[in-house]
Structures are given as structure tokens and as C-alpha cells.
Amino acid sequence: MTNLPLTLTDYLDDESDPLKQQHTKLDFAMKRHTKYFQMCLNVLPSRLQSEDSNKLALIYFCLNALDMLHSVDSVVNKSGDRKPDILQWIYSHYNGDGFRGSLTHLLESSNGTVANKDTEQPATENYTNRKNDDNNGSYDPANLAATYFALCILSILKDTQLPQKLDRLSIMNYVKRCQLPNGSFTSILDIYGNPYGEHDLRLCLVAASIRKLLQFDNDTITDDERKENDIDVDKLEEHILSCLAYSGGFGGRPHLEVHAGYTFCGLAALKLINRLPLKQKTRHNKSINSPSNNNNSNNNNLNSTDPDFSKTIGWLARRQLWFNEYNRSEFETNEFFDIVDLGGMNGRENKYADTCYAFWVAGSLDLLGHLQIIHLPALEHYMLSGTQNLLVGGFSKVHEEMPDPYHSSLGITALKLAGSQYLEGVKEVDVELVLTKESKEFILGLDWNSSGNVLQ
């Protein structure tokens, strides 16, 4: 058994430790990371072939990271101005109700042509021609996650024509129809127009993000448009709070195991619908002090007893792996403990550290105003000396694995949010939308009222 130092500080300061000796100087390899994301936008390893359906997600993670690294132009302007071609390709995933995740899912229309693919015809016009084609429309649905990623990509690329190319009323109406009676969301509609597929807090965040990006939370929408196309925000809030467990974390659905990723999704979604910080109320929207609620045991796990999320903050604080004289024996006997995980974050109790959880935890604490809880030097040590790949760039899921766009992008975002001194030149990030603040300001500054409805 490893002879563990008494405290984490001792570990970081112990020059005799072999891991410490290998990484005596921490550094953020900004140029290598830039090269890595540029490479991933051109060619990906064969092991990611199964992620074809998530192609827009992979592009988002690469472009968002390059945006943070001030290097989007290195892709857009490579070999001339590629922006029109890139934008046209992104819009080829648009089907009127939103975006599909990959052109692999694009179906032939009844006249034998493939809409939007290998054509100069604008995506919106192509969709208009297919809108009444009952032979394929129901089998080529929009996907909420892909729609969110596409909107982020268009924001990063600063497409000023976005309001003229998209029908935000149609997109939000599709999102509305994906909402279940309990307030949660599915990703798609089935061929009969009913919500279909998995539903958890991830899709609640996606739906709230789409709503924010399309400016459905402000006065640019008329009352009639909102009534017809907006989601039920109260039901969404109620569902999110029903996923809050007694430990302080959120599960994907009510009564499921708590998880740092779902905790971020729940908190960020509440922030996006302007319900964070919370008012002191139960999920039934009644006052905590209401006599009818005094004996309501169903609310014991909700914000009615913890409106400031103090238990959530405590649960998040315990996600960083460290030890002292009080919990030393726990780590010495825990088969899931690995000394290279020190300083990293895990997503659940008794799990190994993982790069992406640095973001889910840091993001959650940022939303709650308690980022200072993180032991930043320890986190920097874990990520910059452990999961950062100094050969090809990027960050891996865990120590000694190969990097991927997802963990690489979220790893950079986590370190920036946490205030790492090594990322001083990286752009500031908006935590709830997971975009640079610059890109967020761009898309929220677009004028939708001058565009009207694109599709008739």
C-alpha cells in the first residue's frame, strides 16, 4: 500500500514524491491544445466512428475550445474564407423544427432527391419543399441536443444572418411538444408527434438553453407567440427540484442516484429560466410556512428545507478527492482510490476522478457562488500534470488515456472557471450556456423581430 502523506498540501509540497518529481513545473500547453482541436475538426481517430450521430456535438466542443483559445479564425480562414461553406454545411442539418445530429440521418424525399445535401439551395428553402412530404418528414426529426449544439456553433461563428435563416417559433414549438406532463423533456418526437425517448435533467438543460439562445425569455416575443410556442417553465422548475435528493445532489430523474453532471444540469437550467437563486417555496409552489405543508413528508428532499442549497454545496465540495487525518483510513482501505486522482473531481461517491467532472463540479459551485471551495492548486496539479496530454494536446478522461474533444474542451473550461493562473490568456466563459461570454453576447444581441417567420 502506498505510504500516503498526512495532508494534500504535504503531497503537493513533497519533492520526494515520484509523481511530483515528474511534474516539477506545471504549464498549460495552449499551442498544442489549439493544434489538437484543429486536427479533430479535420480528421478523427477511428474509435470515434461510432459517434457519427453526435457529429455536431464534436464540432461544438472543438470550436468552443478554439473560441476560448482565440483560434476560431485559424479554422474559418484556412486556405481562404471557408466561413460560407462551413455555415452552409451546418445549416444542412436544419429541418425546420431544429437540427439533426448528422447528415447520416438525412432521408430521401418522395421525389428521390436528398434535401440540403450537396446542393447550393438554401437549407430553409429546401425544407419548405419537403415540409408537406408525409413520406419522410416524420422519420427525420429534429434532435434537441443537436439543436443546442448547432445554435452554439452558429454563435461561435458569428453568423449575423441566423435570424433570417431559422424560424425560432417553429423550433420552440418543437421544444414545447417534447415536454412531458411532469415538466421534463425528451430529445425527439415520434412519427405520431408524441415525445419519445429518454428524459432526464440533461434534456431539461438543453431545452432551457435553446429557449435562452432564441431569446424566448425576453420581450421580443408577443404574448400570443409565447402562449403558442413557449415551454411550461413552472413545470420545468418543479421537475428539476423533484430530482434534488436528501444528500444535496441531483439525480437524472426523481429518486435516482445523485450525480455531479445532473447536478450541474439542474442548477444551470434553473439559472437559465431565472429561478436561481430560489424563492422559498416547495415544488407545489406553496409557501414553506403554509399550514398545509407542515406535515408534507414528500417535500423533505426539496428546496423547501434548503432554499440556499447548502447541502448541495457541501456535497459538491466532497467531490474533490483529498484527505487529511480524519478520513485517512477511508482512502487507505478504498479500492477505488488511486493516488494520481488527488486533487481531481469525481461525479459520485466512491468513484475515480475524471476530467469532465472538474467542469460539472466547478460549474455547479460557480452557479451557487462558492467556487472558492475548490482547492485550485490541487485541481491544477491533477489536470495539468495528469490528464493533460503534452504530446498531442487535449485532455483525457483519466490519467494515461488518450484525449478526446469532450474531455479536452470541458477540461479547459473547468480550469478557466476555477480561475487558474495558467489560463490567463483564455477567454472568459459563461457557465450556464457553456459558451464564451463573447459568443453569448453575440447571439443574445441578434435582432429577431426584423426577420419575421422564415418558413411558411
Summary of the structure (lengths in Angstrom):
residues: 456
radius of gyration: 23.1
end to end distance: 69.3
largest distance: 72.8
contacts: 1492
relative contact order: 0.13
helix: 48%
strand: 6%
